[in-house]
Each structure stands twice: as structure tokens, then as C-alpha cells.
Amino acid sequence: MKLGMIGLGRMGSNMAQRLALGGHELCGFDPNPQAYTALKNNGVFLANSLADLIASLPEPRTVWLMVPAGVITESTLAMLSPLLVAGDSIIDGGNSNYKDTVRRAKALAVQGVHYLDCGTSGGVWGLTEGYSLMIGGNATVVERLTPLFETLAPAKDRGWGHVGPSGAGHFTKMIHNGIEYGLMQAYAEGFSILQHKADFTLDLHQIAEIWRHGSVVRSWLLDLTSVALAGNPAMTGIAPRVDDSGEGRWTVAEAIDLEVSAPVITMALLERLRSRDPDSYTDKLLAAMRQQFGGHAVGTP
């Protein structure tokens, strides 16, 4: 099967390589020429423009988007959609908001273009380990494109699936990422408590390795935590700031809309926001309150 890949950053490049290794013909395009470096000599034809990419594909065309959610996805679709015809398919493998996905699918359906949303998890390990794929959209189109999903997934029969109509794939991935926030926060807090128990001089990497086997808290996240602790147990040189790409916020907003209690995910998101304030006014005011009602001492910067 031949398809086009738009967006050849780290994840897009890795996915392109896995598809090429799986025997699929691939034409890639990225406005940043440096993105082509990793794909040279990997059996991927590199187009000079969107028009060249589309012209290289047989009908019905299949184009996979791996670009950042929001404005960039929107602008890419605005340039791409006039080049497509009825029967063509777009797969959005980024972390788009599912509400945007539903809107885009309806708009593209007017011209007969299919829009699949493919929530994609696997990060930098996907090239070798395979990707977890949560797919929304027309079931017939998903069935026709099954060879692509089977190649990208950890195995043909696991790690991927058609989860529902347009928007369902990105919605599922959004919740997946919200759960990820909570799991990461729990591990981080637990290891922090261990690290602060100075009189035991605990070896955190050793503990992580113990937990990785047989423990009820074993997971791939714990595997990766163990790797991080082995190389840098004191977290030297790492700033105490945690960014987010939006899915946690959307998950919390959806929980509120659906009146579903989600305190762990919500607090994990708030802790990420808290980590970005290097000069916390909140904490200063808390210290000032304690001084006022209890005469407690306040520190100085």
C-alpha cells in the first residue's frame, strides 16, 4: 500500500520508517528540510511540496498527518483538502481535540473525503516496539486501511482497534493521556517520599527494579522510570518544570462536562501548572497568612 505522510518530525519520521520496513511505499513531506535527514536512504520518497506529494499517490489516496494539534493541523488541512477528491482519506495521527475532529470530518465529508482520527501512543519507542492506535471514523475505510495499522501496531492482532465514529479515536487518546498524568504523578510522588527518607539511604533505582517484577505497580512507565533513575538518580540538571500538551486539560474539562469525578487526573494537571511558577505568589501569601495568625517565621529569598 502506498500513502503520503505529512509531518516528518521525530514521531512522524519513526512511523514512516516502520511503515517502509513493513513493505509500504511512502511519500513524505515536511516544510522543514531538516526533517528529511532521518529518512534519507530509508526507502521513503521525499516530496518538495504538498502538490508533489498528492500527485505521487494513486487514487484513492491516503494521507497521514503527523503535525501538532491546533493551528498547524487546521492550516495543513486548508492547504491539503483542495488537492483531494471524493474517495480519498486523511488520517490525523496527532493529538487533536476530538471536537475539532468531529467538525473536520463533517466538513470533509461534503467533498467525499474520509477523515479518520487515530490516537497514537508509543513515543520515541514506537519504531521498535510498535504504536498503540485508537481509531475513529468510517468502519469500511478503517477495514481497507487495516494493513497500515497492523504494520504500525505492536502486532497485527493487538495494540490497535477501531473504537467508534469520527472523534472517538482522539477522545480515547485524550483520556489515555489524562490517565498517564495521574500514573506519572503517583510514581513521582512515591519516589520523592523515598528520596526524602535520608536516614535509610535508599537506592531508588534498586527499588524501581524490584517493583518492575511481580509487583502490582509494575508498568512500562515504571520501566522507563527505572532507566531514568539508573542514569541520574539525583535528577541533576533537570529543571523542576513539567509541561503539558493539552490533553490533560481537555480530559478534566470533559470530566466536568460529564459530571464525572476525576480528582487524581485533575490534581496531576494542577501540579504540572504549579511546577511552572518559579516565584510562587501563592506560597508567599500562604507564608504571610501563617505569620499573621500564628506569628510563624517567614523565610527570605
Secondary structure, 3 states (H helix, E strand, C coil): CEEEEECCCHHHHHHHHHHHHCCCEEEEECCCHHHHHHHCCCCEEECCCHHHHHHCCCCCCEEEECCCCCHHHHHHHHHHHHHCCCCCEEEECCCCCHHHHHHHHHHHHCCCCEEEEEEEECHHHHHHHCCEEEEECCHHHHHHCHHHHHHHCCECCECEEEEECCCHHHHHHHHHHHHHHHHHHHHHHHHHHHHHCHHHCCCHHHHHHHHCCCCCCCCHHHHHHHHHHHHCCCCCCCCCCCCCCCHHHHHHHHHHHCCCCCHHHHHHHHHHHHCCCCCCHHHHHHHHHHHHHHCCCCCCC
